[in-house]
Amino acid sequence: MMSSTQANTNYSEPEYAKSQDRAKMPYYTVDIANHLVPETQDLLEKYSKIPRDQQIEHVHFIRDKAWDIRAYPCIGLGVWLTPQLCRLPVYESILARVKNGAVLMDVGTFIGHDLRRLVYDGAPSEKVIGVDIVNHFDLGYEFFCDLGRFHGQFIEADFLSSSPELMALKGQIDIILVSQLLHQWDWDNQVKALETLISFTKPGSSIVGNQIGNQVAQSVAVEQLPSVVTWRHNQKSFAQMFEEAGKATGSH
Ligand SMILES: C[S@@+](CC[C@H](N)C(=O)[O-])C[C@H]1O[C@@H](n2cnc3c(N)ncnc32)[C@H](O)[C@@H]1O
């Protein structure tokens, strides 16, 4: 794992992710217990051995530590407690592939919660990689109480950068998981990001995940931060973006 001293000079994220006064951020809800859904309760109880009656306190303790590292919207709101990957229809086939040796890379992994789910469900942790621009990985071990038994690799880097650890993975990944991340950019930057994700794949690889969408595909200004404009896809525009990125990378 790299150290947490990465300079934020080439940050590719929107303004709201950059370091700023936490007290002024609109994205902190004191009580996030409503996001502690049954799947997460189960994971904490059976994988991390945290009894149910201690989980709410544990969740808030770790959330506040994460918030101290960075005042990021999904951290303050607690939405990361609701799992993404295991709710996708494609989950069982992804799990089966990783159990059979496929390498999965979770881009924007945060504390590595989706990776823990895979491991709890029987995937070998040696086959999973988590990438994030900010190191919340140590906190992930603390949250899941699995230091020494979770052997996935964590890489602290902007996935759009030329970090040597990432360069070594170009063309090597069987499954890329990217959830709740692409929607932070406008159309052009999402295409650029997708092209970069494709560069990690090889023939037969998959890219899976979910992003915030809209029935009508359109540019949307972030509420309370109108200078940040994002593109919200519908099914058609999402497919069109893959078509565009596929052509640009010769992978369609
Ligand atoms: C909204 S969170 C989603 C976390 C998790 N994937 C999920 O679905 O719950 C987005 C994560 O992506 C990370 N991220 C954003 N831009 C990134 C980039 N360019 N490279 C690597 N990580 C990035 C953020 O630091 C954050 O942890």
PDBQT file of the ligand as one rigid body, heavy atoms in Angstrom, charges set to zero:
ROOT
HETATM    1  C1  LIG A 301     -19.247   8.233  -3.830  1.00  0.00    +0.000 C 
HETATM    2  S1  LIG A 301     -17.836   7.302  -3.363  1.00  0.00    +0.000 S 
HETATM    3  C2  LIG A 301     -18.330   5.677  -3.865  1.00  0.00    +0.000 C 
HETATM    4  C3  LIG A 301     -17.685   4.589  -3.032  1.00  0.00    +0.000 C 
HETATM    5  C4  LIG A 301     -18.080   3.174  -3.467  1.00  0.00    +0.000 C 
HETATM    6  N1  LIG A 301     -17.603   2.880  -4.808  1.00  0.00    +0.000 N 
HETATM    7  C5  LIG A 301     -19.564   2.971  -3.387  1.00  0.00    +0.000 C 
HETATM    8  O1  LIG A 301     -20.205   2.772  -4.419  1.00  0.00    +0.000 OA
HETATM    9  O2  LIG A 301     -20.109   3.007  -2.275  1.00  0.00    +0.000 OA
HETATM   10  C6  LIG A 301     -16.674   7.714  -4.663  1.00  0.00    +0.000 C 
HETATM   11  C7  LIG A 301     -15.261   7.264  -4.337  1.00  0.00    +0.000 C 
HETATM   12  O3  LIG A 301     -14.463   7.437  -5.508  1.00  0.00    +0.000 OA
HETATM   13  C8  LIG A 301     -13.240   8.026  -5.154  1.00  0.00    +0.000 C 
HETATM   14  N2  LIG A 301     -12.731   8.732  -6.333  1.00  0.00    +0.000 N 
HETATM   15  C9  LIG A 301     -13.267   9.818  -6.939  1.00  0.00    +0.000 A 
HETATM   16  N3  LIG A 301     -12.525  10.178  -8.014  1.00  0.00    +0.000 NA
HETATM   17  C10 LIG A 301     -11.512   9.289  -8.075  1.00  0.00    +0.000 A 
HETATM   18  C11 LIG A 301     -10.406   9.142  -8.956  1.00  0.00    +0.000 A 
HETATM   19  N4  LIG A 301     -10.223   9.993  -9.967  1.00  0.00    +0.000 N 
HETATM   20  N5  LIG A 301      -9.529   8.123  -8.753  1.00  0.00    +0.000 NA
HETATM   21  C12 LIG A 301      -9.724   7.270  -7.717  1.00  0.00    +0.000 A 
HETATM   22  N6  LIG A 301     -10.740   7.367  -6.845  1.00  0.00    +0.000 NA
HETATM   23  C13 LIG A 301     -11.633   8.359  -7.014  1.00  0.00    +0.000 A 
HETATM   24  C14 LIG A 301     -13.580   8.928  -3.988  1.00  0.00    +0.000 C 
HETATM   25  O4  LIG A 301     -12.448   9.232  -3.202  1.00  0.00    +0.000 OA
HETATM   26  C15 LIG A 301     -14.617   8.089  -3.241  1.00  0.00    +0.000 C 
HETATM   27  O5  LIG A 301     -14.031   7.241  -2.286  1.00  0.00    +0.000 OA
ENDROOT
TORSDOF 0
